[in-house]
Amino acid sequence: MNDSSGSPPGAAGGGLAGVRLVLFARSPGLGRVKTRLVPPLAASEALALHLAFVEDQLRFLLGFREEGAEVALSADGPFRCGGELAGLLARVEVEEQGAGDLGERMHRALRLSAGRGTRATVLVAADAP
C-alpha cells in the first residue's frame, strides 16, 4: 500500500533504515527450478523463467535501498549466473540458507537478521508476483 506520494509506507526520509529485505530463491540449475512447469516448458525454459523472476524481484527490492533498506539474497546453495543478474547480485549480500525444510531455513534467515540488529526483516519469495 502506498501513501499519497506513491511511496511505500514509512519510506519517506530513509524510513527503512534498519529494515532488511531478503529474497529467498533456489539456486539456479537445469532441472532444479520450476520443475512443475516441465512439461509444458522445457527445462531450459523453466530455468530462464526462474532467473527472470529472481532478476525482477532483485530490481524491485533494490529500489528500496535509497530509502535505507538493506537487500540480501538467500539461496539454497551457491547462486551462479551471468548477465545483468550477476551485476545485480554484486550489489547485494548473497548468503546460503543452510540445511532444513523451508520453515527452518526461513527461521534461520530471520535469526541472522535479528543478530545483526535489524529492526525488521521481510522475506520475499523469488516468484511472488
C-alpha positions as a printed NumPy array, in Angstrom:
array([[  0.   ,   0.   ,   0.   ],
       [  1.362,   3.412,  -0.935],
       [  0.719,   6.782,   0.624],
       [ -0.428,   9.781,  -1.431],
       [  3.175,  10.378,  -2.63 ],
       [  3.262,   6.934,  -4.242],
       [  5.988,   5.731,  -1.858],
       [  5.687,   2.636,   0.318],
       [  4.562,   3.36 ,   3.909],
       [  7.429,   4.546,   6.101],
       [  9.686,   5.159,   3.121],
       [  9.932,   8.931,   3.348],
       [ 13.219,  10.279,   4.633],
       [ 15.076,   6.98 ,   4.86 ],
       [ 12.341,   5.43 ,   6.975],
       [ 13.508,   1.962,   6.004],
       [ 16.854,   2.221,   7.771],
       [ 17.316,  -0.928,   9.828],
       [ 14.993,  -2.933,   7.58 ],
       [ 16.421,  -5.969,   5.802],
       [ 14.711,  -7.303,   2.683],
       [ 15.748, -10.9  ,   1.999],
       [ 14.942, -12.509,  -1.331],
       [ 14.533, -16.272,  -0.902],
       [ 15.435, -18.214,  -4.033],
       [ 16.531, -21.614,  -5.217],
       [ 19.991, -21.782,  -6.703],
       [ 19.694, -21.959, -10.476],
       [ 20.327, -25.222, -12.228],
       [ 18.869, -27.099, -15.161],
       [ 16.225, -29.469, -13.799],
       [ 16.327, -27.89 , -10.287],
       [ 13.894, -24.989, -10.639],
       [ 10.276, -24.638, -11.734],
       [ 10.14 , -28.4  , -12.258],
       [  6.329, -28.479, -12.057],
       [  6.279, -26.444, -15.267],
       [  8.188, -29.138, -17.17 ],
       [  6.352, -30.031, -19.366],
       [  4.876, -27.957, -20.946],
       [  8.102, -25.929, -20.693],
       [ 11.494, -27.372, -21.487],
       [ 13.902, -27.49 , -18.527],
       [ 15.924, -24.693, -20.141],
       [ 12.812, -22.513, -20.382],
       [ 11.95 , -23.203, -16.739],
       [ 15.47 , -22.16 , -15.741],
       [ 15.215, -18.972, -17.811],
       [ 11.863, -18.186, -16.154],
       [ 13.333, -18.717, -12.684],
       [ 16.264, -16.412, -13.441],
       [ 13.864, -13.783, -14.824],
       [ 11.799, -13.941, -11.607],
       [ 14.913, -13.526,  -9.445],
       [ 16.152, -10.612, -11.551],
       [ 12.751,  -8.906, -11.454],
       [ 12.452,  -9.256,  -7.67 ],
       [ 16.026,  -8.033,  -7.084],
       [ 15.369,  -4.936,  -9.196],
       [ 12.196,  -4.28 ,  -7.2  ],
       [ 13.887,  -4.742,  -3.815],
       [ 16.943,  -2.678,  -4.757],
       [ 14.57 ,   0.233,  -5.297],
       [ 14.135,   0.358,  -1.522],
       [ 17.852,   0.889,  -0.878],
       [ 17.526,   4.61 ,  -1.479],
       [ 15.113,   4.616,   1.447],
       [ 17.668,   2.941,   3.704],
       [ 16.737,  -0.747,   3.404],
       [ 19.373,  -3.461,   3.215],
       [ 18.843,  -6.063,   0.477],
       [ 20.113,  -9.652,   0.5  ],
       [ 19.629, -12.826,  -1.494],
       [ 19.305, -16.074,   0.42 ],
       [ 19.767, -19.145,  -1.77 ],
       [ 19.625, -22.862,  -1.061],
       [ 23.137, -23.29 ,  -2.469],
       [ 25.735, -21.375,  -4.482],
       [ 23.997, -18.897,  -6.788],
       [ 25.861, -18.788, -10.096],
       [ 24.594, -16.803, -13.043],
       [ 25.721, -14.346, -15.676],
       [ 24.496, -11.278, -17.471],
       [ 22.59 ,  -8.476, -15.823],
       [ 21.568, -10.702, -12.928],
       [ 25.22 , -11.204, -11.974],
       [ 25.584,  -7.42 , -11.863],
       [ 22.581,  -7.124,  -9.558],
       [ 23.927,  -9.855,  -7.282],
       [ 27.17 ,  -7.909,  -6.927],
       [ 25.115,  -5.148,  -5.285],
       [ 23.592,  -7.326,  -2.541],
       [ 24.776,  -9.698,   0.132],
       [ 24.365, -13.299,  -1.01 ],
       [ 24.024, -15.924,   1.694],
       [ 23.252, -19.626,   1.724],
       [ 20.118, -20.765,   3.535],
       [ 21.667, -23.863,   5.072],
       [ 20.049, -27.228,   5.738],
       [ 16.478, -27.976,   6.733],
       [ 12.986, -27.559,   5.415],
       [ 11.705, -24.21 ,   4.18 ],
       [ 10.424, -23.175,   7.609],
       [ 13.766, -23.904,   9.253],
       [ 15.655, -22.001,   6.568],
       [ 13.315, -19.012,   6.872],
       [ 13.688, -19.044,  10.656],
       [ 17.482, -19.111,  10.29 ],
       [ 17.355, -16.071,   7.966],
       [ 15.222, -14.165,  10.477],
       [ 17.597, -15.055,  13.336],
       [ 20.57 , -13.916,  11.249],
       [ 18.912, -10.57 ,  10.627],
       [ 17.934, -10.154,  14.267],
       [ 21.523, -10.914,  15.273],
       [ 22.646,  -8.012,  13.095],
       [ 20.376,  -5.655,  14.969],
       [ 17.874,  -5.049,  12.204],
       [ 14.591,  -3.603,  13.365],
       [ 12.556,  -5.587,  10.838],
       [ 13.098,  -8.297,   8.239],
       [ 10.912,  -9.107,   5.247],
       [ 11.358, -12.438,   3.475],
       [ 10.298, -12.27 ,  -0.172],
       [  9.756, -15.245,  -2.481],
       [ 11.585, -15.117,  -5.802],
       [  8.452, -15.889,  -7.769],
       [  5.953, -13.725,  -5.905],
       [  4.04 , -11.667,  -8.496]])
